[in-house]
Amino acid sequence: MNVLVILKMVPDVVEELEVAENGAALDVEAARMMLSESDDHALEEALLLKERLGGKVTVVALDAPDVDEALYTALAKGADRVVKIEGLDQPLTTSLAAAAVCEVLRTQPDLLPADLILTGAQAIDDLDGLMAPLVAHHLRLPYLGVITGVAADEAAKFATVVKEYSGGVRGEFEVPLPAVLGVQSAERPPRYVPVAKIRAVMKTGRIETAAAPVMADGGLALTEVLALNKPEEAGGAEILSGAPEEAAGKLCGVLAERGVL
Amino acid sequence: MATCLLPGMTDLSISSLMQTEEGRRVMSCLQCGVCVGACPYGDVMDYPPRRIIAMLRAGMVEKVFLSDSLLACVACYTCMYKCPRDIRLTDTILPLAKEQVLVHQPDLPAELQRALQNTLRYGNPMGESSRKRAAWVKTCPVPVRIFAEDPRPADVLWFVECYTSYYPRGQDCSRATARLFHALGIDFAILGNEEKCAGECGRLTWEPGLYETLMDYNMAVFGKYQFRRVVTSCPHAHNAFLNRYRSLGFRWELHHVAPFLALHLDSLKRLLTRKLNYRVTYHDSCCLGRQNEFFDQPRALLDAIPGIRRVEMTHNRGNSICCGGGGGGMWLDTYYKSKGYERLSERRVKEALATGADVLAISCPYEVSRFEDALKVLGADKRMIVRDVTELLVESLGD
């Protein structure tokens, strides 16, 4: 079972986000990037499949700040090969990112065929979860999203996948391979890899690079961001000050005034 | 760089340790079992220190690595403090064995995993923004110089550490420390957002790689500025600097805040004019107490405060019971609860309550949250409050 995992870096929301000077994009310089959480789960699911069925895990990621750290970590966790696509300006829309990745997959020798292509079901900058279905569309492969478990036969003809619905409902599907899956969560939390192992891989491991394809007309930009704004502070909140007893008294007064008490 | 190695070790393995003088000392273990009896979790561990050594002698140490028994080790130095053979258990064989447990465990408890990942990424186990490490300074009633903004040489580099930078009650301790430094006229500066966790719990937990990464980083930042002494609020950082950073060239005079303030006791006494009508019991932190034997200094500070009556708990000084936060225990409470272990912070707070004291005084930033939580769990938070020694000193300062 050969699995290809597509990873991407997203802004770390622990840090403050800033709007770029043009008012229509995130200030990437000010942001700190981290691996998208559900992509981390996609990698974990791929490593679990490798442990169960053998085969190889190949990771592909678009270049972004700190992506090397994520790729070395993937190698330390057990990925066999990591490839970084260089030469595209950040940030990309999901449609452009999917098109660029698929073009590299098609043109770079020995990346395809893969039995499964996994990526995160969603990302904080792709709440619609378009990456996996767009990749499936470009590669003309079947797609299933919001996946929480994958089992496959050793001949890699079919995979049985668990898909999550709202309200705790789950569905089990059989999908012919190769296929693209959007992973919501792996069957177990992403594994911990000791830092010493990552440091060792940084010395001995290798990140392959692939040149980004030239996108005709800048790619197929279907949407344009007109403006990006930080939330405006609303004036609706009243902060009750004073000692606990005093503040509690004020709170009771407010609740009584509003008819709650 | 293998800075966690002892002299004579070629790599971070138990077999390498066995080639050293310390390794030979380990093998001289009498199997007396004092370590097990003294260990606060000795009753629940499948492999307490004595048994680990027995397994090592029998060539069966792999079994220890496959067990989660060592997750209960809170690196409190009790076994090492009590060992009649002076085997440095907490410093040598236990971390090496724990590292192997980390490698072999299929699932690391989620809390611990998150804390280790956060410490690597953000430089603090809470996962707070590294760019906001110095945000507490804005709430400080006295100026706090940050080296990056004003790189003039300083007498003291105050290494604030994580819980004292981010955790709100820890920040109370930092504001108190800053006020005391000002009152004593100490020329100090902090690293601000450039500071990262010293990493001591990384080494004593499971993660020498994380520890070395943090050591390399902090030493590089130290090299940017000029100062004569390092004073830290955290006994764990003090321990790290004292015992491990030296191998990377840490040569500055080193103090923890409490013993450092005790050096200024005469000056402090003149400033402590407000009478505090408290009955206080002092908890010896493991790193400050057992590991470095700073038993008298924090007590001397408390005794200098007018009005304070100090009482001792049954287990005090070298016999103190760990708060349960060391060696990764800070991030294993859910795991311990799932195993049915008593939380050590609750065990300790019960002893403190038995003294009849109304203040539990501490000198390690881990203990504020641990003991305040334990008091709430026991329904005793109206009977006793937790205060850092620095907070009590500031409360006693005149206007």
Interface residues (C-beta under 8 A of the other chain):
Chain A: V14 E15 E16 M34 R188 P189 Y192 P194 V195 A196 K197 I198 R199
Chain B: L12 E99 L102 V103 D107 L108 A110 Q113 L116 Q117 L120 R121 Y122 G127 E128 S129 R131 W206 E207 P208 G209 L210 E212 T213
